[in-house]
Amino acid sequence: MRKKELMLIVTFHTTADAMAMEKRCKQLQAPGRLIPVPRSISAGCGLCWCAPTDSQEQIRAVMAQVGLREEAMHTCMV
């Protein structure tokens, strides 16, 4: 079992947006991974991008480059 850490959670309106985020982040070697939305967060899509909290600006830059909009950004223990 993973040790829980405070992480940046980016939720999306659609699964397609979450999948596009994963594809682009892998191409650009941006930190993070696709995970199910934590129970403490409610989201329209069941997937979210989980990344270290200090990578928020890099994640926003990737999203702007791809033209993706987040539903919300949270920090929570994951």
N, CA, C and O atoms as CSV, one atom per row, in Angstrom:
chain,resi,resn,atom,element,x,y,z
A,1,MET,N,N,0.840,-1.185,0.000
A,1,MET,CA,C,0.000,0.000,0.000
A,1,MET,C,C,0.879,1.240,0.000
A,1,MET,O,O,1.869,1.320,0.726
A,2,ARG,N,N,0.500,2.200,-0.824
A,2,ARG,CA,C,1.244,3.455,-0.905
A,2,ARG,C,C,1.056,4.291,0.363
A,2,ARG,O,O,0.003,4.264,1.001
A,3,LYS,N,N,2.108,5.029,0.704
A,3,LYS,CA,C,2.012,5.989,1.796
A,3,LYS,C,C,1.254,7.203,1.277
A,3,LYS,O,O,1.558,7.693,0.189
A,4,LYS,N,N,0.277,7.699,2.026
A,4,LYS,CA,C,-0.514,8.850,1.582
A,4,LYS,C,C,0.318,10.127,1.696
A,4,LYS,O,O,1.025,10.356,2.678
A,5,GLU,N,N,0.205,10.949,0.649
A,5,GLU,CA,C,0.904,12.229,0.590
A,5,GLU,C,C,-0.059,13.302,0.129
A,5,GLU,O,O,-1.069,13.005,-0.508
A,6,LEU,N,N,0.246,14.542,0.447
A,6,LEU,CA,C,-0.539,15.663,-0.054
A,6,LEU,C,C,-0.207,15.847,-1.530
A,6,LEU,O,O,0.951,16.062,-1.888
A,7,MET,N,N,-1.221,15.761,-2.385
A,7,MET,CA,C,-1.015,15.814,-3.828
A,7,MET,C,C,-1.967,16.817,-4.466
A,7,MET,O,O,-3.005,17.163,-3.900
A,8,LEU,N,N,-1.592,17.273,-5.652
A,8,LEU,CA,C,-2.449,18.115,-6.477
A,8,LEU,C,C,-3.372,17.186,-7.251
A,8,LEU,O,O,-2.911,16.247,-7.900
A,9,ILE,N,N,-4.673,17.445,-7.184
A,9,ILE,CA,C,-5.666,16.646,-7.896
A,9,ILE,C,C,-6.381,17.566,-8.883
A,9,ILE,O,O,-6.952,18.586,-8.496
A,10,VAL,N,N,-6.343,17.193,-10.161
A,10,VAL,CA,C,-7.009,17.960,-11.204
A,10,VAL,C,C,-8.168,17.118,-11.721
A,10,VAL,O,O,-7.965,16.028,-12.256
A,11,THR,N,N,-9.384,17.632,-11.559
A,11,THR,CA,C,-10.558,16.913,-12.052
A,11,THR,C,C,-11.000,17.511,-13.387
A,11,THR,O,O,-10.716,18.669,-13.694
A,12,PHE,N,N,-11.697,16.697,-14.163
A,12,PHE,CA,C,-12.124,17.087,-15.507
A,12,PHE,C,C,-13.613,16.856,-15.673
A,12,PHE,O,O,-14.217,16.073,-14.941
A,13,HIS,N,N,-14.198,17.540,-16.637
A,13,HIS,CA,C,-15.622,17.386,-16.928
A,13,HIS,C,C,-15.912,16.072,-17.627
A,13,HIS,O,O,-16.978,15.487,-17.433
A,14,THR,N,N,-14.957,15.595,-18.453
A,14,THR,CA,C,-15.197,14.369,-19.214
A,14,THR,C,C,-14.010,13.415,-19.109
A,14,THR,O,O,-12.881,13.825,-18.842
A,15,THR,N,N,-14.294,12.146,-19.324
A,15,THR,CA,C,-13.238,11.136,-19.344
A,15,THR,C,C,-12.282,11.398,-20.509
A,15,THR,O,O,-11.078,11.175,-20.384
A,16,ALA,N,N,-12.807,11.864,-21.628
A,16,ALA,CA,C,-11.963,12.167,-22.787
A,16,ALA,C,C,-10.914,13.229,-22.450
A,16,ALA,O,O,-9.769,13.133,-22.893
A,17,ASP,N,N,-11.301,14.239,-21.670
A,17,ASP,CA,C,-10.340,15.267,-21.248
A,17,ASP,C,C,-9.262,14.672,-20.348
A,17,ASP,O,O,-8.085,15.004,-20.486
A,18,ALA,N,N,-9.656,13.802,-19.435
A,18,ALA,CA,C,-8.692,13.160,-18.539
A,18,ALA,C,C,-7.705,12.309,-19.333
A,18,ALA,O,O,-6.508,12.310,-19.047
A,19,MET,N,N,-8.209,11.583,-20.328
A,19,MET,CA,C,-7.345,10.740,-21.154
A,19,MET,C,C,-6.401,11.596,-22.012
A,19,MET,O,O,-5.242,11.232,-22.212
A,20,ALA,N,N,-6.895,12.723,-22.514
A,20,ALA,CA,C,-6.060,13.634,-23.292
A,20,ALA,C,C,-4.949,14.215,-22.415
A,20,ALA,O,O,-3.818,14.387,-22.869
A,21,MET,N,N,-5.274,14.511,-21.178
A,21,MET,CA,C,-4.281,15.017,-20.233
A,21,MET,C,C,-3.186,13.982,-20.018
A,21,MET,O,O,-2.000,14.313,-20.032
A,22,GLU,N,N,-3.579,12.747,-19.823
A,22,GLU,CA,C,-2.591,11.684,-19.606
A,22,GLU,C,C,-1.666,11.561,-20.819
A,22,GLU,O,O,-0.447,11.485,-20.670
A,23,LYS,N,N,-2.236,11.541,-21.990
A,23,LYS,CA,C,-1.449,11.395,-23.218
A,23,LYS,C,C,-0.439,12.531,-23.358
A,23,LYS,O,O,0.735,12.296,-23.641
A,24,ARG,N,N,-0.907,13.767,-23.157
A,24,ARG,CA,C,-0.038,14.922,-23.333
A,24,ARG,C,C,1.046,14.994,-22.250
A,24,ARG,O,O,2.195,15.327,-22.543
A,25,CYS,N,N,0.686,14.684,-21.018
A,25,CYS,CA,C,1.676,14.724,-19.932
A,25,CYS,C,C,2.767,13.685,-20.155
A,25,CYS,O,O,3.936,13.943,-19.867
A,26,LYS,N,N,2.401,12.521,-20.663
A,26,LYS,CA,C,3.415,11.499,-20.968
A,26,LYS,C,C,4.341,11.986,-22.071
A,26,LYS,O,O,5.555,11.793,-21.993
A,27,GLN,N,N,3.777,12.618,-23.102
A,27,GLN,CA,C,4.593,13.134,-24.208
A,27,GLN,C,C,5.569,14.203,-23.726
A,27,GLN,O,O,6.722,14.239,-24.155
A,28,LEU,N,N,5.104,15.067,-22.838
A,28,LEU,CA,C,5.921,16.180,-22.350
A,28,LEU,C,C,6.696,15.852,-21.080
A,28,LEU,O,O,7.379,16.712,-20.525
A,29,GLN,N,N,6.590,14.615,-20.623
A,29,GLN,CA,C,7.245,14.147,-19.403
A,29,GLN,C,C,6.894,15.014,-18.194
A,29,GLN,O,O,7.741,15.303,-17.349
A,30,ALA,N,N,5.636,15.416,-18.134
A,30,ALA,CA,C,5.140,16.176,-16.980
A,30,ALA,C,C,4.845,15.181,-15.853
A,30,ALA,O,O,4.470,14.040,-16.121
A,31,PRO,N,N,5.010,15.597,-14.620
A,31,PRO,CA,C,4.808,14.680,-13.504
A,31,PRO,C,C,3.337,14.339,-13.291
A,31,PRO,O,O,2.448,15.126,-13.618
A,32,GLY,N,N,3.099,13.168,-12.744
A,32,GLY,CA,C,1.755,12.776,-12.350
A,32,GLY,C,C,1.283,11.504,-13.013
A,32,GLY,O,O,1.992,10.868,-13.793
A,33,ARG,N,N,0.029,11.154,-12.664
A,33,ARG,CA,C,-0.579,9.949,-13.215
A,33,ARG,C,C,-2.092,10.077,-13.119
A,33,ARG,O,O,-2.615,10.868,-12.335
A,34,LEU,N,N,-2.771,9.300,-13.915
A,34,LEU,CA,C,-4.230,9.265,-13.917
A,34,LEU,C,C,-4.686,8.300,-12.833
A,34,LEU,O,O,-4.203,7.170,-12.759
A,35,ILE,N,N,-5.624,8.746,-11.985
A,35,ILE,CA,C,-6.145,7.901,-10.912
A,35,ILE,C,C,-7.662,8.092,-10.819
A,35,ILE,O,O,-8.199,9.056,-11.364
A,36,PRO,N,N,-8.353,7.182,-10.133
A,36,PRO,CA,C,-9.775,7.421,-9.861
A,36,PRO,C,C,-9.924,8.626,-8.925
A,36,PRO,O,O,-9.070,8.865,-8.071
A,37,VAL,N,N,-10.991,9.365,-9.087
A,37,VAL,CA,C,-11.220,10.534,-8.229
A,37,VAL,C,C,-11.362,10.074,-6.780
A,37,VAL,O,O,-12.150,9.170,-6.502
A,38,PRO,N,N,-10.615,10.676,-5.851
A,38,PRO,CA,C,-10.752,10.305,-4.438
A,38,PRO,C,C,-12.175,10.536,-3.940
A,38,PRO,O,O,-12.871,11.422,-4.435
A,39,ARG,N,N,-12.602,9.754,-2.979
A,39,ARG,CA,C,-13.968,9.843,-2.445
A,39,ARG,C,C,-14.274,11.195,-1.830
A,39,ARG,O,O,-15.428,11.624,-1.801
A,40,SER,N,N,-13.245,11.865,-1.339
A,40,SER,CA,C,-13.470,13.161,-0.685
A,40,SER,C,C,-13.773,14.277,-1.685
A,40,SER,O,O,-14.131,15.385,-1.285
A,41,ILE,N,N,-13.632,13.993,-2.982
A,41,ILE,CA,C,-13.870,14.982,-4.032
A,41,ILE,C,C,-14.997,14.486,-4.922
A,41,ILE,O,O,-15.061,13.303,-5.257
A,42,SER,N,N,-15.877,15.386,-5.300
A,42,SER,CA,C,-16.940,15.049,-6.239
A,42,SER,C,C,-16.557,15.634,-7.590
A,42,SER,O,O,-16.134,16.787,-7.676
A,43,ALA,N,N,-16.707,14.828,-8.660
A,43,ALA,CA,C,-16.337,15.308,-9.987
A,43,ALA,C,C,-17.253,14.704,-11.032
A,43,ALA,O,O,-17.826,13.635,-10.826
A,44,GLY,N,N,-17.388,15.395,-12.159
A,44,GLY,CA,C,-18.227,14.923,-13.247
A,44,GLY,C,C,-17.663,13.680,-13.909
A,44,GLY,O,O,-18.415,12.843,-14.409
A,45,CYS,N,N,-16.363,13.557,-13.916
A,45,CYS,CA,C,-15.677,12.423,-14.533
A,45,CYS,C,C,-15.099,11.571,-13.405
A,45,CYS,O,O,-14.774,12.102,-12.344
A,46,GLY,N,N,-14.969,10.296,-13.608
A,46,GLY,CA,C,-14.458,9.403,-12.565
A,46,GLY,C,C,-12.952,9.348,-12.475
A,46,GLY,O,O,-12.412,8.647,-11.620
A,47,LEU,N,N,-12.244,10.088,-13.356
A,47,LEU,CA,C,-10.784,10.071,-13.367
A,47,LEU,C,C,-10.235,11.466,-13.089
A,47,LEU,O,O,-10.888,12.474,-13.363
A,48,CYS,N,N,-9.028,11.503,-12.544
A,48,CYS,CA,C,-8.378,12.785,-12.279
A,48,CYS,C,C,-6.878,12.638,-12.479
A,48,CYS,O,O,-6.351,11.526,-12.505
A,49,TRP,N,N,-6.198,13.761,-12.618
A,49,TRP,CA,C,-4.748,13.768,-12.729
A,49,TRP,C,C,-4.180,14.071,-11.354
A,49,TRP,O,O,-4.564,15.049,-10.713
A,50,CYS,N,N,-3.268,13.231,-10.911
A,50,CYS,CA,C,-2.652,13.360,-9.592
A,50,CYS,C,C,-1.177,13.673,-9.801
A,50,CYS,O,O,-0.475,12.931,-10.489
A,51,ALA,N,N,-0.705,14.768,-9.210
A,51,ALA,CA,C,0.682,15.190,-9.383
A,51,ALA,C,C,1.186,15.818,-8.083
A,51,ALA,O,O,0.386,16.190,-7.224
A,52,PRO,N,N,2.498,15.938,-7.934
A,52,PRO,CA,C,3.032,16.619,-6.752
A,52,PRO,C,C,2.517,18.059,-6.683
A,52,PRO,O,O,2.330,18.708,-7.713
A,53,THR,N,N,2.293,18.546,-5.477
A,53,THR,CA,C,1.732,19.887,-5.308
A,53,THR,C,C,2.621,20.977,-5.885
A,53,THR,O,O,2.115,22.020,-6.300
A,54,ASP,N,N,3.924,20.764,-5.922
A,54,ASP,CA,C,4.825,21.794,-6.440
A,54,ASP,C,C,4.863,21.856,-7.978
A,54,ASP,O,O,5.590,22.671,-8.545
A,55,SER,N,N,4.089,21.005,-8.643
A,55,SER,CA,C,4.077,20.998,-10.105
A,55,SER,C,C,2.842,21.688,-10.693
A,55,SER,O,O,2.548,21.527,-11.877
A,56,GLN,N,N,2.126,22.450,-9.876
A,56,GLN,CA,C,0.879,23.066,-10.325
A,56,GLN,C,C,1.078,23.963,-11.552
A,56,GLN,O,O,0.286,23.896,-12.491
A,57,GLU,N,N,2.101,24.783,-11.560
A,57,GLU,CA,C,2.328,25.684,-12.699
A,57,GLU,C,C,2.665,24.892,-13.964
A,57,GLU,O,O,2.215,25.245,-15.054
A,58,GLN,N,N,3.442,23.840,-13.827
A,58,GLN,CA,C,3.786,23.008,-14.983
A,58,GLN,C,C,2.532,22.314,-15.533
A,58,GLN,O,O,2.362,22.223,-16.749
A,59,ILE,N,N,1.667,21.832,-14.658
A,59,ILE,CA,C,0.433,21.173,-15.076
A,59,ILE,C,C,-0.485,22.184,-15.780
A,59,ILE,O,O,-1.087,21.872,-16.808
A,60,ARG,N,N,-0.585,23.386,-15.221
A,60,ARG,CA,C,-1.401,24.429,-15.871
A,60,ARG,C,C,-0.854,24.769,-17.262
A,60,ARG,O,O,-1.627,24.997,-18.193
A,61,ALA,N,N,0.465,24.803,-17.405
A,61,ALA,CA,C,1.076,25.113,-18.697
A,61,ALA,C,C,0.760,24.017,-19.719
A,61,ALA,O,O,0.469,24.319,-20.876
A,62,VAL,N,N,0.815,22.770,-19.307
A,62,VAL,CA,C,0.483,21.661,-20.212
A,62,VAL,C,C,-0.974,21.771,-20.641
A,62,VAL,O,O,-1.289,21.608,-21.820
A,63,MET,N,N,-1.856,22.042,-19.699
A,63,MET,CA,C,-3.276,22.148,-20.008
A,63,MET,C,C,-3.543,23.304,-20.974
A,63,MET,O,O,-4.366,23.175,-21.880
A,64,ALA,N,N,-2.863,24.418,-20.788
A,64,ALA,CA,C,-3.036,25.569,-21.675
A,64,ALA,C,C,-2.534,25.238,-23.083
A,64,ALA,O,O,-3.146,25.627,-24.078
A,65,GLN,N,N,-1.431,24.527,-23.153
A,65,GLN,CA,C,-0.857,24.147,-24.438
A,65,GLN,C,C,-1.797,23.232,-25.215
A,65,GLN,O,O,-1.912,23.343,-26.436
A,66,VAL,N,N,-2.466,22.333,-24.506
A,66,VAL,CA,C,-3.362,21.362,-25.146
A,66,VAL,C,C,-4.758,21.945,-25.350
A,66,VAL,O,O,-5.512,21.471,-26.198
A,67,GLY,N,N,-5.101,22.972,-24.575
A,67,GLY,CA,C,-6.434,23.550,-24.659
A,67,GLY,C,C,-7.442,22.840,-23.775
A,67,GLY,O,O,-8.640,22.853,-24.059
A,68,LEU,N,N,-6.959,22.213,-22.690
A,68,LEU,CA,C,-7.852,21.536,-21.742
A,68,LEU,C,C,-8.196,22.461,-20.591
A,68,LEU,O,O,-7.376,23.273,-20.163
A,69,ARG,N,N,-9.420,22.329,-20.094
A,69,ARG,CA,C,-9.845,23.091,-18.911
A,69,ARG,C,C,-10.198,22.104,-17.819
A,69,ARG,O,O,-10.888,21.111,-18.051
A,70,GLU,N,N,-9.722,22.391,-16.645
A,70,GLU,CA,C,-10.039,21.532,-15.506
A,70,GLU,C,C,-11.425,21.860,-14.973
A,70,GLU,O,O,-11.929,22.971,-15.139
A,71,GLU,N,N,-12.019,20.881,-14.338
A,71,GLU,CA,C,-13.255,21.136,-13.604
A,71,GLU,C,C,-12.884,21.858,-12.311
A,71,GLU,O,O,-13.527,22.830,-11.914
A,72,ALA,N,N,-11.827,21.356,-11.662
A,72,ALA,CA,C,-11.324,21.978,-10.429
A,72,ALA,C,C,-9.931,21.460,-10.140
A,72,ALA,O,O,-9.522,20.419,-10.654
A,73,MET,N,N,-9.197,22.205,-9.300
A,73,MET,CA,C,-7.906,21.750,-8.783
A,73,MET,C,C,-8.020,21.706,-7.276
A,73,MET,O,O,-8.514,22.640,-6.645
A,74,HIS,N,N,-7.555,20.603,-6.709
A,74,HIS,CA,C,-7.622,20.398,-5.265
A,74,HIS,C,C,-6.263,19.939,-4.768
A,74,HIS,O,O,-5.425,19.483,-5.546
A,75,THR,N,N,-6.057,20.062,-3.488
A,75,THR,CA,C,-4.952,19.365,-2.835
A,75,THR,C,C,-5.603,18.472,-1.791
A,75,THR,O,O,-6.449,18.907,-1.010
A,76,CYS,N,N,-5.186,17.214,-1.798
A,76,CYS,CA,C,-5.717,16.296,-0.795
A,76,CYS,C,C,-4.748,15.141,-0.611
A,76,CYS,O,O,-3.837,14.939,-1.413
A,77,MET,N,N,-4.958,14.400,0.444
A,77,MET,CA,C,-4.113,13.246,0.751
A,77,MET,C,C,-4.515,12.088,-0.149
A,77,MET,O,O,-5.666,11.654,-0.157
A,78,VAL,N,N,-3.552,11.606,-0.895
A,78,VAL,CA,C,-3.787,10.474,-1.804
A,78,VAL,C,C,-2.702,9.454,-1.577
A,78,VAL,O,O,-2.690,8.410,-2.229
